[in-house]
Amino acid sequence: MFYLDTSVLVAALTNEEATERVLGWLGSRAAGELAISGWVVAELSSALALKVRTGALTLEQRAEVLTAWRRLLDESLIVVPVGAVYFEAASRFIDQHELGLRAGDGLHLAIASERGLTVATLDARVGAAGPKLGVATVML
């Protein structure tokens, strides 16, 4: 089972360099094989808001992306609840300063670690840090 970090979903839902590759990978996954957390939901909203502020998306395009996002969320994704144990694990990962993890990166990796999931990502930092922390990753 795979845990999708936010970078994968942003690429799947908007026009980015990796969009075609990500859509192909997602399309080859079986129902019930993809998980996210509530943190991904918040990060996705942040990423879309940034795209609107920078002019990469219009408000109309954002509305279309949100419609597609809700459909994907309802039909294809398992949402993992995020409890205190995940934040504690994220802190331990982030404390390894040489990895350069941000808070969200550490949380994604901690959730995957605690649940025995493989992180699917486009983020090179997450992809490199995961194996060093004992977390399986796949770079898309």
PyMOL commands that place a pseudoatom at each C-alpha (Angstrom):
pseudoatom trace, name=CA, resn=MET, resi=1, chain=A, elem=C, hetatm=0, pos=[0.000, 0.000, 0.000]
pseudoatom trace, name=CA, resn=PHE, resi=2, chain=A, elem=C, hetatm=0, pos=[1.213, 3.509, -0.822]
pseudoatom trace, name=CA, resn=TYR, resi=3, chain=A, elem=C, hetatm=0, pos=[1.042, 6.755, 1.096]
pseudoatom trace, name=CA, resn=LEU, resi=4, chain=A, elem=C, hetatm=0, pos=[0.825, 9.687, -1.320]
pseudoatom trace, name=CA, resn=ASP, resi=5, chain=A, elem=C, hetatm=0, pos=[2.576, 12.825, -0.263]
pseudoatom trace, name=CA, resn=THR, resi=6, chain=A, elem=C, hetatm=0, pos=[1.154, 16.134, -1.388]
pseudoatom trace, name=CA, resn=SER, resi=7, chain=A, elem=C, hetatm=0, pos=[3.602, 16.608, -4.258]
pseudoatom trace, name=CA, resn=VAL, resi=8, chain=A, elem=C, hetatm=0, pos=[2.094, 13.610, -6.057]
pseudoatom trace, name=CA, resn=LEU, resi=9, chain=A, elem=C, hetatm=0, pos=[-1.454, 14.906, -5.759]
pseudoatom trace, name=CA, resn=VAL, resi=10, chain=A, elem=C, hetatm=0, pos=[-0.571, 18.448, -6.823]
pseudoatom trace, name=CA, resn=ALA, resi=11, chain=A, elem=C, hetatm=0, pos=[1.060, 17.032, -9.952]
pseudoatom trace, name=CA, resn=ALA, resi=12, chain=A, elem=C, hetatm=0, pos=[-1.927, 14.772, -10.597]
pseudoatom trace, name=CA, resn=LEU, resi=13, chain=A, elem=C, hetatm=0, pos=[-4.446, 17.584, -10.285]
pseudoatom trace, name=CA, resn=THR, resi=14, chain=A, elem=C, hetatm=0, pos=[-2.635, 20.510, -11.909]
pseudoatom trace, name=CA, resn=ASN, resi=15, chain=A, elem=C, hetatm=0, pos=[-0.423, 20.976, -14.942]
pseudoatom trace, name=CA, resn=GLU, resi=16, chain=A, elem=C, hetatm=0, pos=[3.144, 20.261, -13.851]
pseudoatom trace, name=CA, resn=GLU, resi=17, chain=A, elem=C, hetatm=0, pos=[6.207, 18.691, -15.412]
pseudoatom trace, name=CA, resn=ALA, resi=18, chain=A, elem=C, hetatm=0, pos=[5.493, 15.339, -13.725]
pseudoatom trace, name=CA, resn=THR, resi=19, chain=A, elem=C, hetatm=0, pos=[1.728, 15.294, -14.363]
pseudoatom trace, name=CA, resn=GLU, resi=20, chain=A, elem=C, hetatm=0, pos=[1.718, 12.716, -17.147]
pseudoatom trace, name=CA, resn=ARG, resi=21, chain=A, elem=C, hetatm=0, pos=[4.093, 10.397, -15.274]
pseudoatom trace, name=CA, resn=VAL, resi=22, chain=A, elem=C, hetatm=0, pos=[2.091, 10.673, -12.039]
pseudoatom trace, name=CA, resn=LEU, resi=23, chain=A, elem=C, hetatm=0, pos=[-1.240, 10.065, -13.768]
pseudoatom trace, name=CA, resn=GLY, resi=24, chain=A, elem=C, hetatm=0, pos=[0.166, 6.959, -15.438]
pseudoatom trace, name=CA, resn=TRP, resi=25, chain=A, elem=C, hetatm=0, pos=[1.448, 5.630, -12.121]
pseudoatom trace, name=CA, resn=LEU, resi=26, chain=A, elem=C, hetatm=0, pos=[-1.798, 6.389, -10.279]
pseudoatom trace, name=CA, resn=GLY, resi=27, chain=A, elem=C, hetatm=0, pos=[-3.808, 4.788, -13.076]
pseudoatom trace, name=CA, resn=SER, resi=28, chain=A, elem=C, hetatm=0, pos=[-1.909, 1.542, -12.598]
pseudoatom trace, name=CA, resn=ARG, resi=29, chain=A, elem=C, hetatm=0, pos=[-2.787, 1.303, -8.900]
pseudoatom trace, name=CA, resn=ALA, resi=30, chain=A, elem=C, hetatm=0, pos=[-5.663, -0.830, -7.614]
pseudoatom trace, name=CA, resn=ALA, resi=31, chain=A, elem=C, hetatm=0, pos=[-8.571, 0.484, -5.561]
pseudoatom trace, name=CA, resn=GLY, resi=32, chain=A, elem=C, hetatm=0, pos=[-7.712, 0.525, -1.882]
pseudoatom trace, name=CA, resn=GLU, resi=33, chain=A, elem=C, hetatm=0, pos=[-3.967, 0.760, -2.542]
pseudoatom trace, name=CA, resn=LEU, resi=34, chain=A, elem=C, hetatm=0, pos=[-3.587, 4.515, -1.971]
pseudoatom trace, name=CA, resn=ALA, resi=35, chain=A, elem=C, hetatm=0, pos=[-3.610, 6.337, 1.351]
pseudoatom trace, name=CA, resn=ILE, resi=36, chain=A, elem=C, hetatm=0, pos=[-3.218, 9.927, 2.472]
pseudoatom trace, name=CA, resn=SER, resi=37, chain=A, elem=C, hetatm=0, pos=[-3.609, 11.764, 5.762]
pseudoatom trace, name=CA, resn=GLY, resi=38, chain=A, elem=C, hetatm=0, pos=[-5.550, 14.799, 6.842]
pseudoatom trace, name=CA, resn=TRP, resi=39, chain=A, elem=C, hetatm=0, pos=[-2.261, 16.677, 6.640]
pseudoatom trace, name=CA, resn=VAL, resi=40, chain=A, elem=C, hetatm=0, pos=[-2.217, 16.046, 2.874]
pseudoatom trace, name=CA, resn=VAL, resi=41, chain=A, elem=C, hetatm=0, pos=[-5.679, 17.620, 2.632]
pseudoatom trace, name=CA, resn=ALA, resi=42, chain=A, elem=C, hetatm=0, pos=[-4.391, 20.771, 4.348]
pseudoatom trace, name=CA, resn=GLU, resi=43, chain=A, elem=C, hetatm=0, pos=[-1.169, 20.892, 2.331]
pseudoatom trace, name=CA, resn=LEU, resi=44, chain=A, elem=C, hetatm=0, pos=[-3.049, 20.460, -0.930]
pseudoatom trace, name=CA, resn=SER, resi=45, chain=A, elem=C, hetatm=0, pos=[-5.242, 23.459, -0.123]
pseudoatom trace, name=CA, resn=SER, resi=46, chain=A, elem=C, hetatm=0, pos=[-2.122, 25.459, 0.677]
pseudoatom trace, name=CA, resn=ALA, resi=47, chain=A, elem=C, hetatm=0, pos=[-0.479, 24.463, -2.621]
pseudoatom trace, name=CA, resn=LEU, resi=48, chain=A, elem=C, hetatm=0, pos=[-3.563, 25.428, -4.616]
pseudoatom trace, name=CA, resn=ALA, resi=49, chain=A, elem=C, hetatm=0, pos=[-3.855, 28.761, -2.817]
pseudoatom trace, name=CA, resn=LEU, resi=50, chain=A, elem=C, hetatm=0, pos=[-0.203, 29.463, -3.646]
pseudoatom trace, name=CA, resn=LYS, resi=51, chain=A, elem=C, hetatm=0, pos=[-0.844, 28.639, -7.310]
pseudoatom trace, name=CA, resn=VAL, resi=52, chain=A, elem=C, hetatm=0, pos=[-3.731, 31.136, -7.329]
pseudoatom trace, name=CA, resn=ARG, resi=53, chain=A, elem=C, hetatm=0, pos=[-1.635, 33.832, -5.632]
pseudoatom trace, name=CA, resn=THR, resi=54, chain=A, elem=C, hetatm=0, pos=[1.200, 33.371, -8.126]
pseudoatom trace, name=CA, resn=GLY, resi=55, chain=A, elem=C, hetatm=0, pos=[-1.093, 33.291, -11.140]
pseudoatom trace, name=CA, resn=ALA, resi=56, chain=A, elem=C, hetatm=0, pos=[-0.403, 29.624, -11.972]
pseudoatom trace, name=CA, resn=LEU, resi=57, chain=A, elem=C, hetatm=0, pos=[-4.126, 28.894, -11.496]
pseudoatom trace, name=CA, resn=THR, resi=58, chain=A, elem=C, hetatm=0, pos=[-7.197, 31.060, -11.961]
pseudoatom trace, name=CA, resn=LEU, resi=59, chain=A, elem=C, hetatm=0, pos=[-10.030, 30.871, -9.458]
pseudoatom trace, name=CA, resn=GLU, resi=60, chain=A, elem=C, hetatm=0, pos=[-12.061, 28.968, -12.048]
pseudoatom trace, name=CA, resn=GLN, resi=61, chain=A, elem=C, hetatm=0, pos=[-9.253, 26.446, -12.555]
pseudoatom trace, name=CA, resn=ARG, resi=62, chain=A, elem=C, hetatm=0, pos=[-8.914, 26.071, -8.802]
pseudoatom trace, name=CA, resn=ALA, resi=63, chain=A, elem=C, hetatm=0, pos=[-12.617, 25.271, -8.554]
pseudoatom trace, name=CA, resn=GLU, resi=64, chain=A, elem=C, hetatm=0, pos=[-12.215, 22.597, -11.246]
pseudoatom trace, name=CA, resn=VAL, resi=65, chain=A, elem=C, hetatm=0, pos=[-9.201, 21.129, -9.459]
pseudoatom trace, name=CA, resn=LEU, resi=66, chain=A, elem=C, hetatm=0, pos=[-11.103, 21.036, -6.169]
pseudoatom trace, name=CA, resn=THR, resi=67, chain=A, elem=C, hetatm=0, pos=[-13.976, 19.178, -7.849]
pseudoatom trace, name=CA, resn=ALA, resi=68, chain=A, elem=C, hetatm=0, pos=[-11.543, 16.598, -9.249]
pseudoatom trace, name=CA, resn=TRP, resi=69, chain=A, elem=C, hetatm=0, pos=[-9.820, 16.409, -5.850]
pseudoatom trace, name=CA, resn=ARG, resi=70, chain=A, elem=C, hetatm=0, pos=[-13.083, 15.669, -4.009]
pseudoatom trace, name=CA, resn=ARG, resi=71, chain=A, elem=C, hetatm=0, pos=[-13.922, 12.939, -6.527]
pseudoatom trace, name=CA, resn=LEU, resi=72, chain=A, elem=C, hetatm=0, pos=[-10.479, 11.371, -6.129]
pseudoatom trace, name=CA, resn=LEU, resi=73, chain=A, elem=C, hetatm=0, pos=[-10.723, 11.612, -2.353]
pseudoatom trace, name=CA, resn=ASP, resi=74, chain=A, elem=C, hetatm=0, pos=[-14.179, 10.038, -2.227]
pseudoatom trace, name=CA, resn=GLU, resi=75, chain=A, elem=C, hetatm=0, pos=[-13.551, 7.285, -4.773]
pseudoatom trace, name=CA, resn=SER, resi=76, chain=A, elem=C, hetatm=0, pos=[-9.911, 6.271, -4.515]
pseudoatom trace, name=CA, resn=LEU, resi=77, chain=A, elem=C, hetatm=0, pos=[-8.137, 7.300, -1.332]
pseudoatom trace, name=CA, resn=ILE, resi=78, chain=A, elem=C, hetatm=0, pos=[-8.005, 5.935, 2.199]
pseudoatom trace, name=CA, resn=VAL, resi=79, chain=A, elem=C, hetatm=0, pos=[-7.571, 8.709, 4.757]
pseudoatom trace, name=CA, resn=VAL, resi=80, chain=A, elem=C, hetatm=0, pos=[-5.327, 7.771, 7.685]
pseudoatom trace, name=CA, resn=PRO, resi=81, chain=A, elem=C, hetatm=0, pos=[-6.205, 9.596, 10.916]
pseudoatom trace, name=CA, resn=VAL, resi=82, chain=A, elem=C, hetatm=0, pos=[-3.258, 11.507, 12.376]
pseudoatom trace, name=CA, resn=GLY, resi=83, chain=A, elem=C, hetatm=0, pos=[-2.731, 11.071, 16.099]
pseudoatom trace, name=CA, resn=ALA, resi=84, chain=A, elem=C, hetatm=0, pos=[-0.091, 12.171, 18.588]
pseudoatom trace, name=CA, resn=VAL, resi=85, chain=A, elem=C, hetatm=0, pos=[2.110, 9.128, 17.900]
pseudoatom trace, name=CA, resn=TYR, resi=86, chain=A, elem=C, hetatm=0, pos=[2.709, 10.389, 14.351]
pseudoatom trace, name=CA, resn=PHE, resi=87, chain=A, elem=C, hetatm=0, pos=[3.787, 13.834, 15.525]
pseudoatom trace, name=CA, resn=GLU, resi=88, chain=A, elem=C, hetatm=0, pos=[6.192, 12.270, 18.025]
pseudoatom trace, name=CA, resn=ALA, resi=89, chain=A, elem=C, hetatm=0, pos=[7.711, 10.069, 15.311]
pseudoatom trace, name=CA, resn=ALA, resi=90, chain=A, elem=C, hetatm=0, pos=[7.911, 13.065, 12.958]
pseudoatom trace, name=CA, resn=SER, resi=91, chain=A, elem=C, hetatm=0, pos=[9.832, 14.987, 15.621]
pseudoatom trace, name=CA, resn=ARG, resi=92, chain=A, elem=C, hetatm=0, pos=[12.352, 12.161, 15.930]
pseudoatom trace, name=CA, resn=PHE, resi=93, chain=A, elem=C, hetatm=0, pos=[12.810, 12.145, 12.151]
pseudoatom trace, name=CA, resn=ILE, resi=94, chain=A, elem=C, hetatm=0, pos=[13.129, 15.939, 11.932]
pseudoatom trace, name=CA, resn=ASP, resi=95, chain=A, elem=C, hetatm=0, pos=[15.643, 15.938, 14.803]
pseudoatom trace, name=CA, resn=GLN, resi=96, chain=A, elem=C, hetatm=0, pos=[18.043, 14.223, 12.420]
pseudoatom trace, name=CA, resn=HIS, resi=97, chain=A, elem=C, hetatm=0, pos=[18.970, 17.658, 11.098]
pseudoatom trace, name=CA, resn=GLU, resi=98, chain=A, elem=C, hetatm=0, pos=[21.377, 16.361, 8.457]
pseudoatom trace, name=CA, resn=LEU, resi=99, chain=A, elem=C, hetatm=0, pos=[18.385, 15.011, 6.520]
pseudoatom trace, name=CA, resn=GLY, resi=100, chain=A, elem=C, hetatm=0, pos=[17.001, 18.540, 6.054]
pseudoatom trace, name=CA, resn=LEU, resi=101, chain=A, elem=C, hetatm=0, pos=[13.397, 17.505, 6.655]
pseudoatom trace, name=CA, resn=ARG, resi=102, chain=A, elem=C, hetatm=0, pos=[10.681, 20.096, 7.080]
pseudoatom trace, name=CA, resn=ALA, resi=103, chain=A, elem=C, hetatm=0, pos=[7.798, 19.474, 9.481]
pseudoatom trace, name=CA, resn=GLY, resi=104, chain=A, elem=C, hetatm=0, pos=[5.434, 18.243, 6.771]
pseudoatom trace, name=CA, resn=ASP, resi=105, chain=A, elem=C, hetatm=0, pos=[8.097, 15.950, 5.307]
pseudoatom trace, name=CA, resn=GLY, resi=106, chain=A, elem=C, hetatm=0, pos=[8.710, 14.385, 8.702]
pseudoatom trace, name=CA, resn=LEU, resi=107, chain=A, elem=C, hetatm=0, pos=[5.003, 13.918, 9.278]
pseudoatom trace, name=CA, resn=HIS, resi=108, chain=A, elem=C, hetatm=0, pos=[4.474, 12.184, 5.921]
pseudoatom trace, name=CA, resn=LEU, resi=109, chain=A, elem=C, hetatm=0, pos=[7.375, 9.834, 6.632]
pseudoatom trace, name=CA, resn=ALA, resi=110, chain=A, elem=C, hetatm=0, pos=[6.242, 9.171, 10.196]
pseudoatom trace, name=CA, resn=ILE, resi=111, chain=A, elem=C, hetatm=0, pos=[2.715, 8.261, 9.126]
pseudoatom trace, name=CA, resn=ALA, resi=112, chain=A, elem=C, hetatm=0, pos=[4.059, 5.881, 6.504]
pseudoatom trace, name=CA, resn=SER, resi=113, chain=A, elem=C, hetatm=0, pos=[6.543, 4.406, 8.958]
pseudoatom trace, name=CA, resn=GLU, resi=114, chain=A, elem=C, hetatm=0, pos=[3.992, 3.786, 11.690]
pseudoatom trace, name=CA, resn=ARG, resi=115, chain=A, elem=C, hetatm=0, pos=[1.496, 2.263, 9.223]
pseudoatom trace, name=CA, resn=GLY, resi=116, chain=A, elem=C, hetatm=0, pos=[4.000, 0.205, 7.212]
pseudoatom trace, name=CA, resn=LEU, resi=117, chain=A, elem=C, hetatm=0, pos=[3.273, 2.126, 4.003]
pseudoatom trace, name=CA, resn=THR, resi=118, chain=A, elem=C, hetatm=0, pos=[5.543, 3.077, 1.109]
pseudoatom trace, name=CA, resn=VAL, resi=119, chain=A, elem=C, hetatm=0, pos=[5.732, 6.830, 0.476]
pseudoatom trace, name=CA, resn=ALA, resi=120, chain=A, elem=C, hetatm=0, pos=[5.127, 7.826, -3.143]
pseudoatom trace, name=CA, resn=THR, resi=121, chain=A, elem=C, hetatm=0, pos=[6.700, 11.231, -3.733]
pseudoatom trace, name=CA, resn=LEU, resi=122, chain=A, elem=C, hetatm=0, pos=[8.151, 13.702, -6.186]
pseudoatom trace, name=CA, resn=ASP, resi=123, chain=A, elem=C, hetatm=0, pos=[10.151, 15.375, -3.412]
pseudoatom trace, name=CA, resn=ALA, resi=124, chain=A, elem=C, hetatm=0, pos=[13.828, 14.366, -3.653]
pseudoatom trace, name=CA, resn=ARG, resi=125, chain=A, elem=C, hetatm=0, pos=[14.435, 15.214, 0.013]
pseudoatom trace, name=CA, resn=VAL, resi=126, chain=A, elem=C, hetatm=0, pos=[11.640, 12.896, 1.165]
pseudoatom trace, name=CA, resn=GLY, resi=127, chain=A, elem=C, hetatm=0, pos=[12.714, 10.217, -1.288]
pseudoatom trace, name=CA, resn=ALA, resi=128, chain=A, elem=C, hetatm=0, pos=[16.295, 10.293, -0.011]
pseudoatom trace, name=CA, resn=ALA, resi=129, chain=A, elem=C, hetatm=0, pos=[15.474, 10.555, 3.701]
pseudoatom trace, name=CA, resn=GLY, resi=130, chain=A, elem=C, hetatm=0, pos=[12.928, 7.734, 3.789]
pseudoatom trace, name=CA, resn=PRO, resi=131, chain=A, elem=C, hetatm=0, pos=[15.330, 4.815, 3.381]
pseudoatom trace, name=CA, resn=LYS, resi=132, chain=A, elem=C, hetatm=0, pos=[17.743, 6.375, 5.903]
pseudoatom trace, name=CA, resn=LEU, resi=133, chain=A, elem=C, hetatm=0, pos=[14.868, 6.334, 8.389]
pseudoatom trace, name=CA, resn=GLY, resi=134, chain=A, elem=C, hetatm=0, pos=[13.723, 2.840, 7.498]
pseudoatom trace, name=CA, resn=VAL, resi=135, chain=A, elem=C, hetatm=0, pos=[10.763, 4.093, 5.448]
pseudoatom trace, name=CA, resn=ALA, resi=136, chain=A, elem=C, hetatm=0, pos=[10.236, 2.670, 1.963]
pseudoatom trace, name=CA, resn=THR, resi=137, chain=A, elem=C, hetatm=0, pos=[9.867, 5.337, -0.708]
pseudoatom trace, name=CA, resn=VAL, resi=138, chain=A, elem=C, hetatm=0, pos=[9.190, 5.397, -4.430]
pseudoatom trace, name=CA, resn=MET, resi=139, chain=A, elem=C, hetatm=0, pos=[10.204, 8.430, -6.471]
pseudoatom trace, name=CA, resn=LEU, resi=140, chain=A, elem=C, hetatm=0, pos=[7.765, 9.119, -9.289]
for i in range(1, 140): cmd.bond("trace and resi %d" % i, "trace and resi %d" % (i + 1))
show_as sticks, trace
zoom trace
